[in-house]
Amino acid sequence: SEKEDEFQDYADTYWDPLKWKNWFETEGVNLIELAGEDKYTHANAMLEYIEQGKKTQQYYEMIGKYSEFVVGWEGVDPNISFTSYEEMAEYRETQCIVADKYMDMRDESNDLFATARKGITIAMLNHLFSAIDAAWTAKIHNNRLLKTSLRMEQIYYVDRMEPVLTLKFNW
């Protein structure tokens, strides 16, 4: 969509994967030891995306959502050091306005997708209910035009009474 292209172009302009990668390989690795492996759950995936030159939906989500990617954003000193993961998260929350703008753009795009999805769902349900109503109306109309009955009757056949199934049409 147009909004998706807009936030991706913004990210491609203001987030530098090589800047982040260089910082991570020098400074970020030390933070892993300080913070524990569980804090940097997305760094290895990002390194893989950068190495392969892939910019997937996950790539674009991670750069704005997770504090560990803050150094890639324009305006952040590539030589910055953090003493803890929490310090880096605080910095991302308070000092990285360009990333906040990016996340606002992503949120707007996601909201438009959600609205479009609701509209399509409502239209599909409307078509379904219209089809059911049309079928019901046609059945009632046809029932008035053509009346059928199926019953068991006794008829005299040769020298005895025989049960037979009769089908009658009235129109």
C-alpha positions in Angstrom: 0.0 0.0 0.0 1.0 3.6 -0.3 1.3 4.1 3.5 3.5 0.9 3.8 5.8 2.2 1.0 5.9 5.6 2.8 7.2 4.2 6.2 9.5 1.8 4.4 11.1 4.6 2.4 11.4 6.6 5.6 13.2 3.7 7.3 15.5 3.2 4.3 16.4 6.9 4.5 16.8 7.3 8.3 17.9 3.9 9.6 21.3 2.6 8.5 21.8 -1.1 8.9 25.6 -0.9 8.5 25.8 1.8 11.2 23.9 -0.4 13.6 25.9 -3.6 12.6 29.2 -1.8 13.2 28.0 -0.5 16.6 26.6 -3.9 17.6 29.8 -5.8 16.7 31.9 -3.4 18.8 29.6 -2.1 21.6 26.5 -4.2 21.5 28.2 -7.5 22.1 29.4 -6.1 25.5 25.8 -5.3 26.4 24.7 -8.8 25.7 27.1 -9.9 28.5 25.8 -7.2 30.8 22.2 -7.7 30.1 22.0 -11.5 29.4 21.3 -13.3 26.2 17.5 -12.9 26.6 17.6 -9.1 26.0 19.0 -9.4 22.5 16.7 -11.9 21.0 16.4 -10.0 17.7 20.0 -9.1 17.0 21.0 -12.3 15.4 18.0 -12.2 13.1 18.9 -8.6 12.1 22.5 -9.6 11.4 21.1 -12.3 9.1 18.8 -9.9 7.3 21.7 -7.4 6.8 24.0 -10.1 5.6 21.5 -11.4 3.1 20.3 -7.9 2.0 16.7 -8.8 3.0 14.2 -6.2 4.1 11.2 -8.2 5.2 8.2 -7.2 7.2 10.1 -8.4 10.3 13.1 -6.2 9.5 10.9 -3.1 9.3 9.1 -4.0 12.5 12.2 -4.7 14.5 14.1 -1.5 13.7 11.4 0.7 15.2 10.0 -1.6 17.9 13.1 -2.8 19.8 15.6 -0.6 21.6 18.6 -2.7 20.6 18.4 -1.1 17.1 18.4 2.5 18.2 22.0 3.2 17.1 21.0 2.7 13.4 18.8 5.7 13.4 19.9 9.1 12.1 21.1 11.5 14.8 22.3 8.7 17.1 26.1 8.8 17.7 27.5 5.6 16.2 30.1 5.6 19.0 27.6 5.8 21.8 28.1 3.4 24.8 25.4 2.2 27.1 26.1 0.6 30.5 22.9 -1.4 30.5 20.1 -2.5 28.3 17.8 -0.4 30.4 19.9 2.7 29.7 19.6 2.0 26.0 15.9 1.5 26.3 15.5 4.8 28.1 17.6 6.5 25.5 15.4 5.1 22.7 12.2 6.2 24.5 13.4 9.8 25.2 16.1 10.7 22.7 15.3 9.1 19.3 12.5 11.2 17.8 13.2 9.9 14.3 12.3 6.4 15.4 9.1 7.7 17.1 8.0 9.3 13.9 8.7 6.0 12.0 6.6 4.1 14.5 3.8 6.6 14.1 3.9 6.0 10.4 3.8 2.2 10.8 0.9 2.5 13.3 -1.1 4.7 10.8 -0.4 2.1 8.0 -1.5 -0.8 10.3 -4.7 1.1 11.3 -5.6 1.7 7.6 -5.0 -2.1 6.9 -7.3 -2.9 9.9 -10.0 -0.6 8.6 -9.8 -2.0 5.1 -10.0 -5.5 6.5 -13.1 -4.6 8.5 -14.7 -3.0 5.4 -14.0 -6.1 3.3 -15.4 -8.4 6.0 -18.6 -6.3 6.3 -19.0 -6.2 2.5 -18.6 -10.0 2.3 -21.1 -10.6 5.1 -23.5 -8.2 3.4 -23.2 -10.2 0.2 -23.7 -13.5 2.0 -26.9 -12.3 3.8 -28.2 -10.8 0.5 -27.7 -14.2 -1.2 -29.5 -16.0 1.7 -32.3 -13.5 1.5 -32.6 -13.9 -2.3 -32.7 -17.7 -2.0 -35.3 -17.6 0.8 -37.5 -15.1 -1.2 -37.2 -17.2 -4.4 -38.2 -20.4 -2.4 -41.3 -18.7 -0.9 -42.3 -17.3 -4.3 -41.8 -20.7 -6.0 -43.7 -22.5 -3.3 -46.7 -20.3 -4.0 -46.5 -21.0 -7.8 -46.0 -24.7 -7.6 -47.7 -26.8 -4.9 -46.7 -30.4 -4.7 -47.9 -33.3 -2.6 -46.6 -36.8 -2.1 -48.9 -39.3 -0.4 -49.8 -42.9 -0.2 -53.2 -43.8 -1.6 -55.2 -47.0 -2.2 -56.3 -47.7 -5.7 -58.3 -50.6 -7.1 -56.0 -52.6 -9.3 -57.4 -55.6 -11.2 -59.2 -57.4 -8.5 -57.8 -55.9 -5.3 -56.8 -52.7 -3.6 -53.1 -51.7 -3.9 -51.2 -49.1 -2.0 -49.4 -46.6 -4.4 -47.3 -43.5 -3.9 -48.8 -40.5 -5.7 -47.2 -37.2 -6.6 -49.5 -34.3 -7.4 -48.6 -30.9 -8.9 -50.9 -27.9 -8.7 -50.1 -24.6 -10.4 
